[in-house]
Every structure is written in C-alpha cells, then in structure tokens.
Amino acid sequence: MSSLFQTYSRWDIDIKKAKGTMAEDENGKTYLDFIQGIAVSNLGHCHEAVTEAVKQQLDSVWHVSNLFQNALQEEAADQLAAHSNGDLVFFCNSGAEANEGAIKLARKATGKTKIVTFLRSFHGRTYAGMAATGQDKIKTGFGPMLEGFHYLPYNDPSAFETLKDEEGIAAVMLETIQGEGGVNPANTDFLEAVQTFCSDKQALLIIDEIQTGIGRTGKGFAYEHFGLSPDIITVAKGLGNGFPVGAVIGKKTLADAFTPGSHGTTFGGNMLAMAAVNATLQIVFQPEFLQEAAEKGEYLLALLQAELNGPFVKQIRGKGLMVGIECDGPVSHIISELQTLGLLVLPAGPNVIRLLPPLTVSKDELSSAVGKLKQAIAQHTAVNR
C-alpha cells in the first residue's frame, strides 16, 4: 500500500533515466517523451547547459533568504523583462503561486476586486487559482471559493456585453491558448474584445503563460502572436527546464503595489532555481532557437494534418510545439496504446490528445511520433467500427 495521497491516477510507468527527447523506465523500455513534465523541460531532459549551471551552484550556495541581495535573481529578471513587455519580476516556486501573486497584484494595484476569467480555463489549485479556473470539477468538495470572479465563454467576443455595466473589475485573466481545457487557441476578434474591455473598464490584462511561455509556441511568450500588451504575465513550467520555479512579470506602473511586506516567499528565487532559469533563458530567447522551434511546430502540424486524416480525428490545433488532436470519442485507450508503442503523450480533456515535445526535438523524432499516432488511432478505429 502506498503512503502517498492518491491525488493522481498514475500510469504504471516508473521513469528512471531521461535525456533530451527520450525517457527510459525501470524495465529498460525507452519512450519518445512528448509530455516533458507537462511542457516543463522545453530544452529536453537533463540539458547540458542547465545541468552544469545547477551543478556549479550546488557547490557554492543553495539558499539564503530574499532579505539578501541576489545577483542571480537580478540577471534572470533582466532576461525576462528584456524579452517581454514587462519591467519588474517577482520569483516564486510554481505556476499556481505565480497566478496567486498576479491576482494579489491586480487587486492591490487597482483597488478593485473583481476578476474576469473564462470557461474551460485552468489557473492552478490554490484557492485563488481554483477560483479563477472556469471548470467546476477543480472546485468540487472544497467549500466556498474566493469571491469576485466572473466566468465568460472563451472565444466569444459578445460575452463581454453581459458585464458592460459591472463596476469594480480589477483584471481580465486568460490563457491565449487554453492548455488543460483542450489546447484551444484564442481567435483575433475575441482578443480584440478583451483588450477593448480592459481599456473601457480600466482593468489590467493578466496573461497566464504557465504552459505557453518560454518558447513553447515558437515565440518567447504566446501573447506575442496576437499583438497583446499584458500588464501582468505569469510563467513557470519551462522557466527552469525542470527545476521548480515560477514568476510574475509586471509593468513598472504596478511597482507601488508590491513594496516591502506586501508579498513574499521563503524559497522563491533561490540560487539553484535562478541558476537553472538563467541557463534556460540564455538558450530559449535566442532568435534562431525560437525560429527553429516555430518551424518544427509548422512541420508537426502539417505532418499531422496529412497523416491523421481519418473520420476519428475531428480537428488538429495549436501553435508551435503545443498541439491538440481532438477526436470523436475518448482517447485514454489510444494514449495507453501509444505507451506500448513507445510514445508518451497527454490528454487535454477526455477527447483530446496533447503533444508537448521538447523544443529541441528533431524532425525525425516528430515523424516517428506521428507514425506511432497514426498506428494507434488506426488500431483503435479498426476495433471500434
């Protein structure tokens, strides 16, 4: 009997070793890993530069306190500010913690309390994160949620009409591509309506880049595809290439809201995390690297469209190397079959297969993965005719 709380429905796979795109289980079976910790190891498992940076820091100092100066934090913050439209950074430990900080920052900066979010969104499992999430199943059994959240349909520009007379709106919070909600990219009309609504209500725009950021979509941040100007950006997952770390990025106009004593963290921004972040960002934010990731994403989407053209596949969507394959029925059995074939993928809801390969994946590996997908889907449809 396990001593762990059973908060996860775990697969019967125990990964013991991983490098780049490949992972190996306790039995020596190898897999193409198109999960990468759920869009975490964007440079692939055990990337040499990140590994070396953390090793060097291990022999120096791990952790002191945020009461001290931290040159590694300054370097990481400079990189994030230089490659986003933000100016100031707060480091924490996870995506949920980053979103929690963003909500606190928006409320304190505006003096207002209401936050607009969207159905099928996912913003974490803390109380503010759950309250912001537009999925009831995340909240079941936990009692009253944090008040002040309004949930609108995603990709529906007209939905803002329902809030045209609402006062006290501090911010609109959204993912430009919903990850857990099915890999749903926002459309242009919808995002224009978001920006207009924020302007009309003098509300802040919070973009949750936890899953989409740090090169995942072929740009440093996914909001760049859409010409948005967020006031607050949250990042985590790919930020440390596997080391637990998150960040809130904000415009300098918000500086007075986060002053000494207003927000804090014991472990956030510790030296080991910052060593991993700096090594990761120095690679990911190179223009050539991002361009190559974008090209691989286009290659993957084109290949999927060409090969998975049967009636069971309803839609293939995404940007860069964040792809969802919506199917005409549950995909859990297909995901299990893919594990047998040596490919690790995720669901994004019951009917969507989600692909999140590392940005360092090769075109040969992408082709191999598509071949396995084609085989597994063909087997599934043959059995279920």
Secondary structure, DSSP 8 states (H G I E B T S, - for coil): --SS---S---S--EEEEEBTEEEETTS-EEEESSHHHHT-TT-BT-HHHHHHHHHHHTT-S---TTS--HHHHHHHHHHHHTSS--EEEEESSHHHHHHHHHHHHHHHHS--EEEEEBT----SSHHHHHH-B-GGGTTTS-S--S-EEEE-TT-GGGGGGGTT---EEEEEE-SEETTTTSEE--HHHHHHHHHHHHHHT-EEEEE-TTTTTTTTSSSSGGGGGT---SEEEE-GGGGTTS--EEEEE-GGGGGGS-TTSS--SSTT-HHHHHHHHHHHHHHT-HHHHHHHHHHHHHHHHHHHHH--STTEEEEEEETTEEEEEESS--HHHHHHHHHHTEE-EESSTTEEEE---TT--HHHHHHHHHHHHHHHHHHHHHT-
